[in-house]
Amino acid sequence: MSIAGKNIIGFEEVAAGTEVLRAYNPVSNDWLPEAFTVATTDEINRAVDKATTAFRTYRNTTPEARAVFLETIAEKIMEAGDALLQRAVAESGLPLARITGERQRTVSQLKLFAAVLREGSWVDAIIDPAIPDRQPLPRADIRKMLIPLGPVLVFAASNFPLAFSTAGGDTASALAAGNPVIIKAHQSHLGTNELVAKAIQQAAIQCGMPDGVFASIIGNGSTIGQQMVKHPGIRAIGFTGSFNAGMSIFDAVTQRAEPIPVYAEMGSINPVLLLPGKLAQGAEQVAQQYAASITLGTGQFCTNPGLLLALEGEATERFAAALQQQLAATTPSAMLNRSICYHYYENREQLARKTGVETLFAGVSLVEQTQGSAALYRVSGKHFTTNQELQQEVFGPASLLVVCSDEEELQQAVQMLHGQLTGTVMGTDEDLRYFSELLDRFTEKAGRIIFNNVPTGVEVCYAMQHGGPFPATTDLRSTSVGASAITRFARPLCWQDCPQQLLPDALKDANPLGIWRRVNGEITREAVK
């Protein structure tokens, strides 16, 4: 597949506009040659109109047909071969091994949702058959399940050019649920986006999906993105990115005549509780573990451990010294784009100037080379608990160590934490028993609690929860990773006294799909008698 720089609207490729964008190579610090045409207002409207029309057909496709569609997308992505990998490397600065692994994650996500569709219980089918002779009043026949919402707008992420982008988890789960998807391509990954978008387009044609089931739109996020957010044909939004951008989308949706769900993942500092017994047992080993996590992917993971909480003591001092030494030994590496790199150094400098903050280590600024160097800062628990600004995310290979004078101060620090994607506990069995009340409070602050490991790395599986209380996300009940992500893009609908022939297969007496359902309060695969 060649790169044409056009918007993809259903089965068409269009480029009527005059404004163009180019992608940037953060390693060579050069603009890549291809020009990508920004979508016009008419093209955006056409994409939404096509998606709306496609929805009337696509929502009625069988789970098996959608499963095959997802699997075919995965096949087409693999068929894109080295050209896709090399383009993603060039546009992101990420190493080939990382991109190769991310491609496999992307394909695995698609296959996971295919499996979810075939198993079928995600629709949460519930049947309460009629009881006509019930006294004092009869009960109607009442049945309920999840149905798709309509066209979903997905904003591709900067830090995962494949797994959280064009065919990433938001797209896969929205398509699985029966919704057409319109992608707003990320400006950093325009070529990668086009190659993946063409793979989805080819899969849609091959599988006989309706024209308009997928579109890819090129443009500036603050203009084109806002225009799409406000379009009345968009029925839900998936977003992964910064707090400011996520809130801009969320605020715009509240101004619509009909507000819609916004599932925005907006970052997290992912606090780590370094309990005293664990540090006494091996401060140096924990420091080595966390130096690797802080600098993984140049710190550009949404689960990067940006906040470390510990109690005063000799073991904490050993940990701080070892972590400082480990970070100083790391080699700076490319950041995803020039904007992210610039804001990384700007934000860490702002952190360093906060009252009470001590710089333990800060690598030289390499903003001109679009490279990130590691940094470690320290502050007392007293200063941390009196300054909410110390919880602002520094997106990159930096972390803040908060040293509390006593257990009460540590509890105060935990109590004032903002909502997070993850919270990590490093502790011995004795630590976990002794600090049980603290850990109970800690669970209120995050969507996933990790024990004696690092937060970086999010498994794609049925039990995963990748979300959390605000400001980590705009909906703490949702996840953007794992099988449960599909439910974001569906709503419950109840059928009362509906004739069998008009019911969806998941609610028919005979259970032709053979799925697990709740009938009269019992989970069963049996037909309704």
KAURTA-V840714 format. One record per backbone hydrogen bond with DSSP energy under -1.0 kcal/mol. NH is the residue of the N-H (numbers start at 1). CO is the residue of the C=O. If there is no record, write none. Layout:
# KAURTA-V840714
NH	CO
NH	CO
This chain:
# KAURTA-V840714
7	14
8	216
9	12
10	214
12	9
14	7
21	36
25	30
29	25
30	25
32	23
36	21
37	5
38	19
39	218
44	40
45	41
46	42
47	43
48	44
49	45
50	46
51	47
52	48
53	49
54	50
55	51
57	54
58	54
59	55
60	57
61	58
66	62
67	63
68	64
69	65
70	66
71	67
72	68
73	69
74	70
75	71
76	72
77	73
78	74
79	75
80	76
81	78
85	81
86	82
87	83
88	84
89	85
90	86
91	87
92	88
93	89
99	95
100	96
101	97
102	98
103	99
104	100
105	101
106	102
107	103
108	104
109	105
110	106
111	107
112	108
113	109
114	110
115	111
116	112
117	113
118	114
119	115
120	116
123	120
124	121
126	144
127	518
128	142
131	139
134	131
139	131
142	128
143	495
144	126
145	493
146	123
147	491
152	180
153	236
154	182
155	238
156	184
157	164
164	160
165	162
168	165
169	163
172	168
173	169
174	170
175	171
176	172
177	173
178	175
179	174
181	213
182	152
183	215
184	154
185	217
189	186
193	189
194	190
195	191
196	192
197	193
198	194
199	195
200	196
201	197
202	198
203	199
204	200
205	201
206	202
207	203
208	205
209	204
213	210
215	181
216	8
217	183
224	220
225	220
227	223
228	224
229	225
230	226
231	228
234	231
235	151
237	261
238	153
239	263
241	265
246	242
247	243
248	244
249	245
250	246
251	247
252	248
253	249
254	250
256	253
263	237
265	239
266	472
272	307
273	424
274	309
275	273
275	426
279	275
280	276
281	277
282	278
283	279
286	282
287	283
288	284
289	285
290	286
291	287
292	288
293	289
294	290
295	291
298	295
299	296
300	297
304	301
306	269
306	304
308	400
309	272
310	402
312	404
317	313
318	314
319	315
320	316
321	317
322	318
323	319
324	320
325	321
326	322
327	323
328	324
329	325
330	327
333	372
335	370
341	337
342	338
343	339
344	340
345	341
346	342
347	343
348	344
349	345
350	346
351	347
352	348
353	349
354	351
357	354
358	378
360	376
361	376
363	374
370	367
371	366
372	333
375	397
376	361
377	399
378	358
379	401
381	403
384	380
385	381
387	384
390	387
391	388
392	389
396	394
398	396
399	375
400	306
401	377
402	308
403	379
404	310
410	406
411	407
412	408
413	409
414	410
415	411
416	412
417	414
419	470
420	445
423	448
424	271
425	450
426	273
432	428
433	429
434	430
435	431
436	433
439	435
440	436
441	437
442	438
443	439
444	441
445	442
447	420
450	423
452	425
472	469
474	264
478	475
480	466
483	461
485	482
486	483
487	484
488	485
489	486
490	487
491	147
493	145
495	143
497	141
502	499
503	500
507	504
511	508
514	511
517	524
518	125
519	522
520	127
522	519
524	517
528	509
